[in-house]
Amino acid sequence: MEKETLKAYVITELTAELAVEDMESEYGEDDYAELDGHDLTDYEPSIREYIEKEKKSLDDGGNLAPYIDESLLGLRENVLRIEPDVVVYEGKLCGCAIVELKQELSERDWNSLLDYISGQYSDGWGEGFEQRDIPVADGILNVHFWQPDQRYPIVLDTLPGQTPTVPQQAQKTRMKLLGQDGNIFSILGRASRLLRQNGQGKQAEEMFRRVQDSGDYYKALNIISEYVQTELSASEKGDTAPRPKRDQQER
């Protein structure tokens, strides 16, 4: 019997330009509108159709995992597939990298994986896809999976609308900060996954929004520590919590 694999869904922002031919223009030029994820929900079927066309034109059905750098041996061994897609999340159409894993990744490997997906969106698969002209009823779309000001990606264990298979537990989820490399994307992603595995999807979404609005690495760590038990969480015994490794290095 084959060992069951794990799936994760890396959610990122989408933007696009919509080119609409202006028939009244003296020079016959196109008018362009910049669209965000809220605007793009109406175009989901057309965008997904072109994603599927793009994947079929590539080797292995568009699986991006084989192109992970050979120096990242642990990541290459544990990531079986990475397939780009889109999904409606919190009322917006977002990019969704569907990741299939042999086993749960270390914090360092998660950090490397998120960097790799971002690189594919900026210089690899995403660079090619944004050049595809997607015809829609009111013009031509060019869709961008990579954003220069990309906010923290969200890592989910189930797609929006699906029911998590792990039952809710009363005990507060524990997560270590010491020994991590200081990448808030990785820390937030792991905390979000742990909360969702614990049946606390609403808390994960609330935590994400608060961290997004914090604008500061250390404020973000303290917010995360309100939702999962870390070295920065309030101690029941009143002990002083140790500071994370990044802070110790920068002092």
C-alpha positions, 0 to 999 in steps of 0.5 A: 500500500502506497504511503499517503502524501500531504497537500498544501495550498500556497495562496498569493495575490493576483493582479491583471491588466484588462485591455479594452479597445476604445473604438472612439479613440482618435489613434485606435489605441487600447484602454487599460484597466488595472484589476485586483483579486476582487475584480478578477473573480468574474474571470475565474473560468477563463483564467483557469482555462488558460492555466490548464492550456499552459500546463499541458504545453509543459513537461509532466503536466506543468509540474514545477517541482522537478526544477527545484535547485539540486542543491536543495536536496531535502526539498527536492526529495520531499516535494513531489508536485507543484501545480499553479492554479487559482482559487477564490479566497476571502472574496478575491481570486488568488493564485494557488500553488498546489503542493504535494509532499512526501512528508511535512517540511522543516522550517528551512525547507518551507522557507526555501519552497516559498522562495522557489514558488515566488521565483517561479512566479517572477522569472519562471512559469509566471513570467511566461503566463503573464504574456498570454493574452486571455480573451474575455467578454470585455477585452484581453486579460494579462494576469500576474501571479507575482507582485512586487509588493507581495504580502505574506503568502498563506499556506492552507491544508484544505481549499476554501470551502472544504472541511478540515479532517482533523478534529478540534482540540482544546489544548493550545497549539505549541510552536517553537520560534528559537532556531528559525531563520527569522522569515516571517512568511515561514513562521506565519505559514506554519502557525496558520497550518497548525491552527487549521489542523487544530480546527481553528480556521477562523483564528488562523484567518484573524491572525493573518489579517492582524499580522498583515496590518502590523507592519513590524517583524516583532509585533508580528511575532507577538501577534502569532504568539497570542494564537499559538504557544511560543517562547513569546507567549505569556507564561503560566508561571510568570517566567520571562520568555526567551527571545527568538534567535533573530533578535539575539543575533541583531542585538 
